[in-house]
């Protein structure tokens, strides 16, 4: 059997040494695959794999010439391969710190790409200009939301440079230890947002009496009240309604100062991108992720910064990153964070122990090794210049890694707190994620999902799967569009849909009572 009206091979070979190939489209049983000399033995969903040759029981299964598991049984050529016959197990890793590191060939400073940014007094450059209303604990969440929703378009019409008044509400700040890593992480996250170049002014609200004490938070983060940073205690304002009125008055007073800015041409070296993926499928590692990686290679050569994260979702391929580390110390930092995650998840039914989400599985990903293989491709191919804790300020230029969970809102929050001024988010199953104050640009891995969710997707990387574009061509397109988004000339689909006001989520590792 052959598939009618198929202009390209229905299967994709990713590496000459692979023993599997990936279906571009749904392929029925009995289909000839001339490129591999096999016939499909079962129906194969799009994004799933077949054996390109006979694979012995226990033999490594290779995709991109990387082990993604082991054959659970003898697999004849043409066999549909997925979690039912690919066994998850530990793989041997050669960390080989720095063995594949190559210095980046930078574009000369005078020739670097530019975007229209907002230059702050300290030299940092913003992509958006947002006024934030923050809470030290969940107790102030309702007040913060009521303050921000009280500002309508008409109220901000006189301030055209302000991109919004945004609430940053979370569920922590009480019921946790006074000191230690959880409190450090929470304060580091809130502080990172308060000091973010995209935050033009901010109001911080406390109920009064929280474990995350307002004055202690400011002192810990080296922040002082001033024209652009106001604070308010609900317990001292006369109750909720009075607090909303007072909060609105304080925000109104900062609007003229926040609006006093302009955009000007700035080097792309001032752009920091948080790299995210969610709802991944079997195409994510073939199209959207490597195309985003190609775009980040261009950004890095132009002096910018790309932050890869989601530590549990690089498990099994972390050695491919340590081999690119600029120093052994940088490589060891990544190994140390991975070991922390393995201990943290010991005995738990979580992703790092093999299983992926039902959506990932249905999309063609057999286990976390296969998911990690594709996810790591978002970071491109340049050297690994630094490894950072969650929400830690990112100081290195180039490609870096930040330790975060795999859960998208928590991961992106950490990246933004660390300084990301844009977020690029790849998806195969579809996602409506957005973020503030750094907007999210979303990349679809396949054309059918892109067509279904045009209102939420910014770039269709499915054209790679369709044979209409190369990874390199899409990488250049993503980079060019990223500059347009960073300049504010082109709003992302998530911004146009009003996404981002509810996705602020500091990593909740510290709730104990």
C-alpha positions, -999 to +999 in steps of 0.1 A: +000+000+000+011+036-007-004+068+006-021+088-022-014+125-026+016+125-003+043+148-018+070+139+007+081+107+024+055+100+052+084+092+076+113+114+087+148+100+093+166+122+118+201+106+118+218+079+096+225+058+127+189+059+141+169+026+142+136+044+142+119+069+119+091+093+127+057+096+109+049+130+094+012+121+091-011+093+102+001+062+083-021+031+079-010-005+084+006-021+053+021+011+040+053+007+020+082+029+032+106+027+003+132+050+020+136+023+047+127-008+028+100-017+053+062-020+055+042-007+085+029-035+106+003-014+125-014+019+121+010+047+131-003+080+145+014+112+133+045+120+154+050+084+164+078+060+154+084+027+136+113+004+137+135+010+106+152-024+110+149-053+133+157-043+169+166-070+194+151-071+229+171-050+252+188-031+224+190+007+227+164+026+207+181+055+189+165+088+179+189+116+168+215+089+175+207+093+212+193+066+235+156+071+243+150+037+259+154+000+252+134-025+232+110-043+255+109-073+230+120-083+196+107-056+172+105-065+135+110-038+109+080-016+104+067-021+140+049+008+156+071+018+186+058+036+216+057+033+254+041-002+251+073-016+237+101+009+246+114+003+281+125+032+301+158+028+320+188+047+331+213+056+303+250+058+306+261+094+305+295+108+298+294+144+313+329+152+297+328+187+310+336+212+282+347+186+257+325+200+230+327+237+240+335+261+212+338+299+217+310+318+200+318+337+169+301+370+177+287+395+152+308+427+154+291+452+177+285+477+150+267+451+128+245+435+154+207+433+149+187+460+166+152+465+181+133+494+195+138+491+232+132+513+263+165+522+278+165+525+316+187+548+337+209+519+347+215+509+311+192+479+309+167+478+281+130+469+284+107+453+259+076+464+277+066+491+302+044+478+329+031+490+363+029+461+387+008+456+418+025+429+440+015+410+471+038+396+498+012+368+505-021+354+493-039+374+519-037+406+497-046+389+464-082+402+462-071+438+469-044+436+442-068+423+416-094+449+424-069+477+421-056+466+387-091+458+372-102+493+383-079+507+356-098+507+323-085+516+289-099+551+293-079+556+325-047+547+307-054+566+274-033+595+286-003+573+292+004+557+258+038+543+269+023+522+296+015+486+286-008+479+315-013+478+352-008+441+362-014+421+394+012+397+406-007+375+430+005+341+444-005+316+470+026+318+493+040+341+520+024+323+550+023+288+563+060+284+556+094+287+573+106+322+582+141+314+568+157+289+544+155+281+507+117+284+503+116+319+517+148+329+498+133+316+466+100+335+471+117+368+479+142+364+451+113+359+427+092+389+438+124+410+440+134+399+405+100+412+391+102+444+411+137+451+397+129+438+362+136+463+334+100+458+321+086+470+355+083+508+353+068+512+387+053+490+414+030+489+445+037+462+470+008+452+493+007+434+526-021+424+549+002+429+579+017+401+600+027+377+572+056+354+575+070+371+544+072+404+562+070+434+539+100+453+553+121+421+555+113+415+518+125+449+508+156+447+529+165+412+516+162+424+480+180+458+485+149+478+476+138+511+490+105+530+488+106+559+464+087+576+435+086+543+416+081+519+445+052+523+469+039+500+497+006+496+515-006+478+546-043+467+543-046+466+581-037+503+583-060+516+556-095+508+571-104+476+553-107+461+519-127+489+501-105+516+516-074+496+507-085+494+470-092+531+469-058+539+485-040+514+463-055+530+432-045+565+444-009+553+449-008+537+414-023+568+398+004+589+413+031+568+396+016+567+361+031+600+348+066+589+359+061+554+344+049+570+311+080+592+309+100+570+285+105+563+248+117+536+225+150+539+206+171+515+185+190+491+208+213+462+202+198+427+203+225+420+229+200+435+254+174+408+248+171+379+272+148+351+262+133+325+285+128+292+266+097+272+274+077+242+260+044+228+270+020+203+255+049+188+235+044+161+209+064+139+186+071+168+163+083+193+189+118+179+188+118+179+150+105+213+142+096+240+168+124+232+193+153+230+169+140+260+150+139+280+182+174+267+190+186+280+156+170+314+164+188+314+198+221+307+181+215+339+161+206+358+192+237+346+211+259+355+181+244+390+184+254+392+220+220+382+236+211+357+262+189+325+260+178+307+292+169+270+290+151+256+320+128+228+332+155+207+349+133+175+351+127+178+313+164+175+303+169+144+324+187+118+303+204+143+280+220+166+305+254+153+294+249+169+260+248+202+278+277+196+302+299+187+273+292+223+260+300+239+293+325+268+293+342+253+324+340+222+345+325+242+373+296+253+352+290+217+341+291+204+377+265+230+387+241+214+362+249+179+375+243+190+411+209+204+403+199+173+384+210+152+414+188+174+437+158+167+415+165+129+415+165+130+453+135+153+455+115+129+433+128+096+447+099+072+451+074+095+435+052+089+404+066+119+385+080+127+351+116+124+359+110+088+368+099+079+333+063+089+326+052+118+306+018+135+306-011+119+287-009+147+261+028+142+256+022+104+253-006+107+228+015+131+207+042+105+203+066+108+232+072+075+248+090+086+280+109+115+296+142+106+277+125+112+244+108+143+257+141+156+271+159+149+238+136+173+220+133+198+247+170+204+250+171+215+214+155+248+223+189+259+235+206+257+202+243+247+199+264+274+215+285+270+247+268+267+281+280+299+298+263+296+332+239+276+355+216+295+378+193+287+407+156+295+404+149+332+399+186+340+404+197+371+384+213+360+351+245+378+347+262+358+319+257+365+283+250+337+258+233+303+264+226+296+301+205+272+322+182+280+351+170+253+375+132+253+375+104+228+376+089+215+344+055+232+351+053+261+326+039+289+348+064+282+376+093+278+351+086+310+332+081+330+364+116+320+375+131+329+341+114+363+341+125+370+377+161+362+365+158+388+338+141+374+307+125+402+287+108+378+263+096+342+265+095+318+235+071+289+241+069+258+218+039+235+218+026+206+198-007+199+215-016+235+219-013+261+248-029+293+258-001+304+281+009+340+284+032+360+307+038+395+320+058+417+321+078+398+295+054+387+267+052+351+254+057+343+217+043+308+209+056+284+183+035+255+169+053+223+161+027+211+135+004+227+109-029+211+120-027+224+155-015+258+142-046+260+120-069+251+149-053+276+172-043+305+150-055+330+175-029+317+200+001+307+178+026+332+165+047+310+143+039+277+124+070+256+126+050+227+112+062+239+078+094+220+086+074+188+089+055+196+057+087+200+038+081+237+031+110+252+051+142+242+068+151+245+105+176+272+095+150+292+076+125+290+104+152+300+129+159+332+110+121+339+108+117+334+145+146+357+153+133+384+130+098+382+144+112+382+180+128+416+172+094+429+161+077+416+193+105+430+215+101+464+197+064+465+206+055+469+169+039+435+168+020+422+198+021+385+206-010+365+203-011+359+240-009+397+246-038+403+221-058+377+240-051+393+274-031+364+287-004+368+314-022+385+343-028+352+361+004+332+353+027+347+379+036+316+399+067+314+422+078+278+426+058+266+457+084+244+473+079+258+508+043+253+519+046+232+551+015+241+572 
